[in-house]
Amino acid sequence: MKVRHPPGRAGRPWLAHRLAVARRGAELLDEKFRALMHERSRLEPEVAQVREDWTRSAREAELWLTRAALLGGERQLEAAAEVTAHAEVSVRWRMVLGVACPAETSVAAAAGAPPGGSAALLSAVEAHRRALEAAVRVAAGEAALRRVDAELLATRLRRNAIERNWIPAHEEALSALELTLEELEREDGTRLRRVTRAAREW
């Protein structure tokens, strides 16, 4: 990248300041990257656990549904579906290093089964409610993990852009300016000596 800076000696402090800011920015991005990695390492086993819980809950719900169907027939299942068809999910969000992530979830679902249902039907309804709660926790955990991963990628790209492009370009510009200024100072010194010699000769 081409760095445009003030000409002459004014360019030296300008470039030095920009380099200091860039280096500090790279340090902060590196700290953020490490903190996000730590958060990811915390989230990953949590998400694996809730996935496991959901798989177990779903199996249990399927088992109770089969039992309820065998004991009460399709009509009881249809009646239970009408009563328990709707659920409301609430999600509380939290900020993690500037990333909005789902934190806690709750599910409000109809409890119980329609009158006249078997004990197996009641157990099936409750098992499905637990499976739904587990599924919501999985969705929230996976969403948080995706958001942290996206921020990790963006942070790494910004840090790499500063470290690999921005800082080297400004260092190169500062080095080139230093060489130019040294050359100008030598030329000024040479001219001053000539003027001094000429003045003595007069």
CYANA upper distance limits for C-alpha pairs under 8 A (distance plus 0.5 A):
  1 MET  CA    165 ASN  CA      7.54
  1 MET  CA    166 TRP  CA      7.99
  1 MET  CA    169 ALA  CA      6.65
  2 LYS  CA    169 ALA  CA      7.55
  3 VAL  CA    169 ALA  CA      7.21
  3 VAL  CA    170 HIS  CA      7.00
  3 VAL  CA    173 ALA  CA      7.08
  5 HIS  CA     11 GLY  CA      6.14
  5 HIS  CA     14 TRP  CA      7.73
  5 HIS  CA     15 LEU  CA      7.59
  6 PRO  CA     10 ALA  CA      6.35
  6 PRO  CA     11 GLY  CA      5.02
  6 PRO  CA     14 TRP  CA      7.85
  7 PRO  CA     11 GLY  CA      5.96
  8 GLY  CA     12 ARG  CA      8.19
  8 GLY  CA    177 LEU  CA      8.21
  8 GLY  CA    181 LEU  CA      7.57
  9 ARG  CA     13 PRO  CA      8.35
  9 ARG  CA    181 LEU  CA      7.62
 10 ALA  CA     14 TRP  CA      7.10
 11 GLY  CA     15 LEU  CA      6.45
 11 GLY  CA    177 LEU  CA      8.06
 12 ARG  CA     16 ALA  CA      6.61
 12 ARG  CA    174 LEU  CA      7.16
 12 ARG  CA    177 LEU  CA      7.68
 12 ARG  CA    178 GLU  CA      8.05
 13 PRO  CA     17 HIS  CA      6.45
 14 TRP  CA     18 ARG  CA      6.81
 15 LEU  CA     19 LEU  CA      6.58
 15 LEU  CA    170 HIS  CA      7.13
 15 LEU  CA    173 ALA  CA      8.30
 15 LEU  CA    174 LEU  CA      6.69
 16 ALA  CA     20 ALA  CA      6.73
 16 ALA  CA    174 LEU  CA      7.95
 17 HIS  CA     21 VAL  CA      6.74
 18 ARG  CA     22 ALA  CA      6.61
 18 ARG  CA    170 HIS  CA      8.29
 19 LEU  CA     23 ARG  CA      6.57
 19 LEU  CA    167 ILE  CA      6.83
 19 LEU  CA    170 HIS  CA      7.00
 19 LEU  CA    171 GLU  CA      7.80
 20 ALA  CA     24 ARG  CA      6.66
 21 VAL  CA     25 GLY  CA      6.54
 22 ALA  CA     26 ALA  CA      6.63
 22 ALA  CA    162 ILE  CA      7.22
 22 ALA  CA    166 TRP  CA      8.04
 22 ALA  CA    167 ILE  CA      7.01
 23 ARG  CA     27 GLU  CA      6.76
 23 ARG  CA    163 GLU  CA      8.33
 23 ARG  CA    167 ILE  CA      7.73
 24 ARG  CA     28 LEU  CA      6.75
 25 GLY  CA     29 LEU  CA      6.64
 25 GLY  CA    159 ARG  CA      8.49
 26 ALA  CA     30 ASP  CA      6.58
 26 ALA  CA    159 ARG  CA      5.92
 26 ALA  CA    162 ILE  CA      6.88
 26 ALA  CA    163 GLU  CA      7.15
 27 GLU  CA     31 GLU  CA      6.74
 28 LEU  CA     32 LYS  CA      6.65
 29 LEU  CA     33 PHE  CA      6.53
 29 LEU  CA    155 THR  CA      6.81
 29 LEU  CA    156 ARG  CA      8.17
 29 LEU  CA    158 ARG  CA      8.15
 29 LEU  CA    159 ARG  CA      6.30
 30 ASP  CA     34 ARG  CA      6.77
 30 ASP  CA    156 ARG  CA      8.34
 30 ASP  CA    159 ARG  CA      7.32
 31 GLU  CA     35 ALA  CA      6.69
 32 LYS  CA     36 LEU  CA      6.56
 32 LYS  CA     97 LEU  CA      7.86
 32 LYS  CA    155 THR  CA      8.04
 33 PHE  CA     37 MET  CA      6.67
 33 PHE  CA    152 LEU  CA      6.61
 33 PHE  CA    155 THR  CA      6.76
 33 PHE  CA    156 ARG  CA      7.32
 34 ARG  CA     38 HIS  CA      6.73
 35 ALA  CA     39 GLU  CA      6.79
 35 ALA  CA     97 LEU  CA      8.45
 36 LEU  CA     40 ARG  CA      6.56
 36 LEU  CA     97 LEU  CA      7.83
 36 LEU  CA    148 VAL  CA      7.26
 36 LEU  CA    151 GLU  CA      8.44
 36 LEU  CA    152 LEU  CA      6.92
 37 MET  CA     41 SER  CA      6.63
 37 MET  CA    152 LEU  CA      7.94
 38 HIS  CA     42 ARG  CA      6.83
 39 GLU  CA     43 LEU  CA      6.64
 39 GLU  CA    148 VAL  CA      8.38
 40 ARG  CA     44 GLU  CA      6.44
 40 ARG  CA    145 LEU  CA      7.22
 40 ARG  CA    148 VAL  CA      7.21
 40 ARG  CA    149 ASP  CA      8.12
 41 SER  CA     45 PRO  CA      7.74
 42 ARG  CA     46 GLU  CA      7.46
 43 LEU  CA     47 VAL  CA      6.63
 43 LEU  CA    141 GLY  CA      7.91
 43 LEU  CA    144 ALA  CA      8.47
 43 LEU  CA    145 LEU  CA      7.14
 44 GLU  CA     48 ALA  CA      6.73
 44 GLU  CA    145 LEU  CA      7.68
 45 PRO  CA     49 GLN  CA      6.60
 46 GLU  CA     50 VAL  CA      6.84
 46 GLU  CA    141 GLY  CA      8.06
 47 VAL  CA     51 ARG  CA      6.62
 47 VAL  CA    138 VAL  CA      6.92
 47 VAL  CA    141 GLY  CA      5.83
 47 VAL  CA    142 GLU  CA      7.00
 48 ALA  CA     52 GLU  CA      6.79
 49 GLN  CA     53 ASP  CA      6.72
 50 VAL  CA     54 TRP  CA      6.52
 50 VAL  CA    134 ALA  CA      7.11
 50 VAL  CA    137 ARG  CA      7.04
 50 VAL  CA    138 VAL  CA      6.09
 50 VAL  CA    141 GLY  CA      8.44
 51 ARG  CA     55 THR  CA      6.67
 51 ARG  CA    134 ALA  CA      8.24
 51 ARG  CA    135 ALA  CA      8.27
 51 ARG  CA    138 VAL  CA      6.22
 52 GLU  CA     56 ARG  CA      6.76
 53 ASP  CA     57 SER  CA      6.55
 53 ASP  CA    134 ALA  CA      6.97
 54 TRP  CA     58 ALA  CA      6.42
 54 TRP  CA    131 ALA  CA      6.37
 54 TRP  CA    134 ALA  CA      5.28
 54 TRP  CA    135 ALA  CA      6.18
 54 TRP  CA    138 VAL  CA      7.79
 55 THR  CA     59 ARG  CA      6.76
 56 ARG  CA     60 GLU  CA      6.76
 57 SER  CA     61 ALA  CA      6.58
 57 SER  CA    127 ALA  CA      7.34
 57 SER  CA    128 HIS  CA      8.16
 57 SER  CA    130 ARG  CA      7.00
 57 SER  CA    131 ALA  CA      5.23
 57 SER  CA    134 ALA  CA      7.75
 58 ALA  CA     62 GLU  CA      6.64
 58 ALA  CA    127 ALA  CA      8.38
 58 ALA  CA    128 HIS  CA      7.74
 58 ALA  CA    131 ALA  CA      5.77
 59 ARG  CA     63 LEU  CA      6.70
 60 GLU  CA     64 TRP  CA      6.78
 60 GLU  CA    127 ALA  CA      6.96
 61 ALA  CA     65 LEU  CA      6.55
 61 ALA  CA    124 ALA  CA      6.29
 61 ALA  CA    125 VAL  CA      8.38
 61 ALA  CA    127 ALA  CA      5.17
 61 ALA  CA    128 HIS  CA      5.58
 61 ALA  CA    131 ALA  CA      7.32
 62 GLU  CA     66 THR  CA      6.77
 62 GLU  CA    124 ALA  CA      8.34
 63 LEU  CA     67 ARG  CA      6.91
 63 LEU  CA    124 ALA  CA      8.45
 64 TRP  CA     68 ALA  CA      6.53
 64 TRP  CA    120 ALA  CA      6.84
 64 TRP  CA    121 LEU  CA      7.78
 64 TRP  CA    123 SER  CA      6.93
 64 TRP  CA    124 ALA  CA      5.07
 64 TRP  CA    127 ALA  CA      7.74
 65 LEU  CA     69 ALA  CA      6.58
 65 LEU  CA    120 ALA  CA      8.29
 65 LEU  CA    121 LEU  CA      7.57
 65 LEU  CA    124 ALA  CA      5.68
 66 THR  CA     70 LEU  CA      6.71
 67 ARG  CA     71 LEU  CA      6.67
 67 ARG  CA    120 ALA  CA      6.71
 67 ARG  CA    121 LEU  CA      8.30
 68 ALA  CA     72 GLY  CA      6.17
 68 ALA  CA     73 GLY  CA      7.69
 68 ALA  CA     77 LEU  CA      8.03
 68 ALA  CA    118 SER  CA      7.60
 68 ALA  CA    120 ALA  CA      5.37
 68 ALA  CA    121 LEU  CA      5.24
 68 ALA  CA    124 ALA  CA      7.29
 69 ALA  CA     73 GLY  CA      5.15
 69 ALA  CA     74 GLU  CA      6.46
 69 ALA  CA     76 GLN  CA      8.19
 69 ALA  CA     77 LEU  CA      7.23
 69 ALA  CA    121 LEU  CA      8.40
 71 LEU  CA    118 SER  CA      7.79
 71 LEU  CA    120 ALA  CA      8.00
 72 GLY  CA     76 GLN  CA      6.24
 72 GLY  CA     77 LEU  CA      8.16
 72 GLY  CA    117 GLY  CA      7.67
 72 GLY  CA    118 SER  CA      7.06
 72 GLY  CA    121 LEU  CA      8.15
 73 GLY  CA     77 LEU  CA      7.40
 74 GLU  CA     78 GLU  CA      6.69
 75 ARG  CA     79 ALA  CA      6.68
 76 GLN  CA     80 ALA  CA      6.62
 76 GLN  CA    117 GLY  CA      6.94
 76 GLN  CA    121 LEU  CA      8.33
 77 LEU  CA     81 ALA  CA      6.57
 77 LEU  CA    121 LEU  CA      8.08
 78 GLU  CA     82 GLU  CA      6.88
 79 ALA  CA     83 VAL  CA      7.06
 79 ALA  CA    114 PRO  CA      7.16
 80 ALA  CA     84 THR  CA      6.57
 80 ALA  CA    113 ALA  CA      6.15
 80 ALA  CA    114 PRO  CA      6.25
 80 ALA  CA    121 LEU  CA      8.47
 80 ALA  CA    125 VAL  CA      8.20
 81 ALA  CA     85 ALA  CA      5.73
 83 VAL  CA    110 ALA  CA      7.67
 83 VAL  CA    113 ALA  CA      7.64
 83 VAL  CA    114 PRO  CA      7.28
 84 THR  CA    109 ALA  CA      7.49
 84 THR  CA    110 ALA  CA      5.79
 84 THR  CA    111 ALA  CA      7.92
 84 THR  CA    113 ALA  CA      8.12
 84 THR  CA    125 VAL  CA      8.33
 86 HIS  CA    109 ALA  CA      7.07
 86 HIS  CA    110 ALA  CA      7.83
 87 ALA  CA    107 VAL  CA      7.21
 87 ALA  CA    108 ALA  CA      6.06
 87 ALA  CA    109 ALA  CA      4.87
 87 ALA  CA    110 ALA  CA      7.50
 88 GLU  CA    107 VAL  CA      6.18
 88 GLU  CA    108 ALA  CA      5.52
 88 GLU  CA    109 ALA  CA      6.94
 89 VAL  CA    105 THR  CA      7.60
 89 VAL  CA    106 SER  CA      6.31
 89 VAL  CA    107 VAL  CA      5.08
 89 VAL  CA    108 ALA  CA      6.89
 89 VAL  CA    136 VAL  CA      8.28
 90 SER  CA    105 THR  CA      6.08
 90 SER  CA    106 SER  CA      5.70
 90 SER  CA    107 VAL  CA      6.89
 91 VAL  CA    102 PRO  CA      6.86
 91 VAL  CA    103 ALA  CA      7.61
 91 VAL  CA    104 GLU  CA      6.32
 91 VAL  CA    105 THR  CA      5.01
 91 VAL  CA    106 SER  CA      7.14
 92 ARG  CA    102 PRO  CA      6.53
 92 ARG  CA    103 ALA  CA      6.08
 92 ARG  CA    104 GLU  CA      5.64
 92 ARG  CA    105 THR  CA      6.79
 93 TRP  CA    100 ALA  CA      6.92
 93 TRP  CA    101 CYS  CA      6.00
 93 TRP  CA    102 PRO  CA      4.96
 93 TRP  CA    103 ALA  CA      5.64
 93 TRP  CA    104 GLU  CA      7.62
 94 ARG  CA    100 ALA  CA      6.17
 94 ARG  CA    101 CYS  CA      5.98
 94 ARG  CA    102 PRO  CA      6.89
 94 ARG  CA    103 ALA  CA      6.42
 95 MET  CA     99 VAL  CA      5.80
 95 MET  CA    100 ALA  CA      5.07
 95 MET  CA    101 CYS  CA      6.68
 96 VAL  CA    100 ALA  CA      6.83
 96 VAL  CA    101 CYS  CA      7.36
 99 VAL  CA    147 ARG  CA      7.43
 99 VAL  CA    148 VAL  CA      7.41
 99 VAL  CA    151 GLU  CA      7.70
100 ALA  CA    144 ALA  CA      8.49
100 ALA  CA    147 ARG  CA      8.18
101 CYS  CA    143 ALA  CA      7.74
101 CYS  CA    144 ALA  CA      5.31
101 CYS  CA    147 ARG  CA      7.37
102 PRO  CA    140 ALA  CA      5.95
102 PRO  CA    141 GLY  CA      7.62
102 PRO  CA    143 ALA  CA      7.54
102 PRO  CA    144 ALA  CA      6.30
103 ALA  CA    140 ALA  CA      7.71
103 ALA  CA    141 GLY  CA      8.36
103 ALA  CA    144 ALA  CA      8.40
104 GLU  CA    137 ARG  CA      8.44
104 GLU  CA    140 ALA  CA      8.46
105 THR  CA    136 VAL  CA      7.56
105 THR  CA    137 ARG  CA      6.99
105 THR  CA    140 ALA  CA      7.98
106 SER  CA    133 GLU  CA      7.71
107 VAL  CA    132 LEU  CA      8.39
107 VAL  CA    133 GLU  CA      6.57
107 VAL  CA    136 VAL  CA      8.44
109 ALA  CA    129 ARG  CA      7.56
111 ALA  CA    125 VAL  CA      8.23
111 ALA  CA    126 GLU  CA      7.86
112 GLY  CA    122 LEU  CA      6.47
112 GLY  CA    125 VAL  CA      7.12
112 GLY  CA    126 GLU  CA      7.58
113 ALA  CA    117 GLY  CA      7.07
113 ALA  CA    121 LEU  CA      7.41
113 ALA  CA    122 LEU  CA      5.89
113 ALA  CA    125 VAL  CA      7.07
117 GLY  CA    121 LEU  CA      6.46
117 GLY  CA    122 LEU  CA      7.51
118 SER  CA    122 LEU  CA      7.04
119 ALA  CA    123 SER  CA      6.70
120 ALA  CA    124 ALA  CA      6.54
121 LEU  CA    125 VAL  CA      6.71
122 LEU  CA    126 GLU  CA      6.80
123 SER  CA    127 ALA  CA      6.47
124 ALA  CA    128 HIS  CA      6.60
125 VAL  CA    129 ARG  CA      6.74
126 GLU  CA    130 ARG  CA      6.80
127 ALA  CA    131 ALA  CA      6.68
128 HIS  CA    132 LEU  CA      6.55
129 ARG  CA    133 GLU  CA      6.79
130 ARG  CA    134 ALA  CA      6.71
131 ALA  CA    135 ALA  CA      6.56
132 LEU  CA    136 VAL  CA      6.72
133 GLU  CA    137 ARG  CA      6.85
134 ALA  CA    138 VAL  CA      6.75
135 ALA  CA    139 ALA  CA      6.72
136 VAL  CA    140 ALA  CA      6.68
137 ARG  CA    141 GLY  CA      6.55
138 VAL  CA    142 GLU  CA      6.51
139 ALA  CA    143 ALA  CA      6.55
140 ALA  CA    144 ALA  CA      6.70
141 GLY  CA    145 LEU  CA      6.71
142 GLU  CA    146 ARG  CA      6.63
143 ALA  CA    147 ARG  CA      6.70
144 ALA  CA    148 VAL  CA      6.69
145 LEU  CA    149 ASP  CA      6.57
146 ARG  CA    150 ALA  CA      6.63
147 ARG  CA    151 GLU  CA      6.76
148 VAL  CA    152 LEU  CA      6.55
149 ASP  CA    153 LEU  CA      6.75
150 ALA  CA    154 ALA  CA      6.78
151 GLU  CA    155 THR  CA      6.43
152 LEU  CA    156 ARG  CA      6.57
153 LEU  CA    157 LEU  CA      6.66
154 ALA  CA    158 ARG  CA      6.69
155 THR  CA    159 ARG  CA      6.56
156 ARG  CA    160 ASN  CA      6.48
157 LEU  CA    161 ALA  CA      6.54
158 ARG  CA    162 ILE  CA      6.83
159 ARG  CA    163 GLU  CA      6.60
160 ASN  CA    164 ARG  CA      6.06
160 ASN  CA    165 ASN  CA      8.19
161 ALA  CA    165 ASN  CA      5.85
161 ALA  CA    166 TRP  CA      6.91
162 ILE  CA    166 TRP  CA      5.09
162 ILE  CA    167 ILE  CA      6.30
163 GLU  CA    167 ILE  CA      6.05
163 GLU  CA    168 PRO  CA      7.67
164 ARG  CA    168 PRO  CA      6.90
165 ASN  CA    169 ALA  CA      6.50
166 TRP  CA    170 HIS  CA      6.81
167 ILE  CA    171 GLU  CA      6.53
168 PRO  CA    172 GLU  CA      6.49
169 ALA  CA    173 ALA  CA      6.64
170 HIS  CA    174 LEU  CA      6.52
171 GLU  CA    175 SER  CA      6.60
172 GLU  CA    176 ALA  CA      6.59
173 ALA  CA    177 LEU  CA      6.57
174 LEU  CA    178 GLU  CA      6.56
175 SER  CA    179 LEU  CA      6.80
176 ALA  CA    180 THR  CA      6.73
177 LEU  CA    181 LEU  CA      6.55
178 GLU  CA    182 GLU  CA      6.57
179 LEU  CA    183 GLU  CA      6.65
180 THR  CA    184 LEU  CA      6.68
181 LEU  CA    185 GLU  CA      6.55
182 GLU  CA    186 ARG  CA      6.69
183 GLU  CA    187 GLU  CA      6.67
184 LEU  CA    188 ASP  CA      6.50
185 GLU  CA    189 GLY  CA      6.53
186 ARG  CA    190 THR  CA      6.63
187 GLU  CA    191 ARG  CA      6.66
188 ASP  CA    192 LEU  CA      6.54
189 GLY  CA    193 ARG  CA      6.69
190 THR  CA    194 ARG  CA      6.80
191 ARG  CA    195 VAL  CA      6.66
192 LEU  CA    196 THR  CA      6.56
193 ARG  CA    197 ARG  CA      6.59
194 ARG  CA    198 ALA  CA      6.55
195 VAL  CA    199 ALA  CA      6.55
196 THR  CA    200 ARG  CA      6.83
197 ARG  CA    201 GLU  CA      6.80
198 ALA  CA    202 TRP  CA      6.97
